[in-house]
Amino acid sequence: MNKSEIDEFIILFDSKMISSGKKYLSLRTANEILNDNDKNINLKELLKAGKIPNAFQTETTPKQWRISFSDVNSYAEKRKEYLRNNPKEPTQVISSNPQKNNYGCLIFIIAAIVIGYFALPSDDKKAKSGDLKSEACVISQRFVERKLLSPKSADFGFCSDSKVTYLGNNKYQVTNTVDASNAFGAALRKTYFVIIQFNSGDWTDINNWTLETIEIE
């Protein structure tokens, strides 16, 4: 398998993530993409061999393969560009009956609201529907690191949806564990409780989040 073929696979995966608004693909989804493009290969073996540099395995057992976007820093801009180039067309209602004009206007307004929602940046849309749970968990770790004596020693528990509760109004409550060294160099496990609110923009920028509560026991 040469580099040009690997690059082609990565482009296919990136394209899917941009169009779907997802930050990573599962092994199953990636295989479906390759099959749809007549690429009959053993993707799992490529991942094991480290041929896809932006692939990783989850920490918990059973470990699952994930393929992330190849350039995290450019994802938000490329997603916005995709949305600009693929706008949703509003529903047009033509009626010869004047009595139905009001219904036509109502439908048009509803369609405009829906279109406006889909035109929002992906992270903003996900936040409004409470779908930034995994992202909130990751960001919570960065807030916790600021409170630790030895942030570089921090080893956090795996981020799963069960550890995050959506509170509405773009707010998320995260309860997780962290192993970190104390002042004597001994690793201790602590439980932390965080409430954060997503403002807007790129979720990976911690400045786009507001910390409301943080407790480390």
Order of alpha helices (4+ residues) and beta strands (2+ residues): alpha-beta-alpha-alpha-beta-beta-alpha-alpha-alpha-alpha-beta-beta-beta-beta-beta
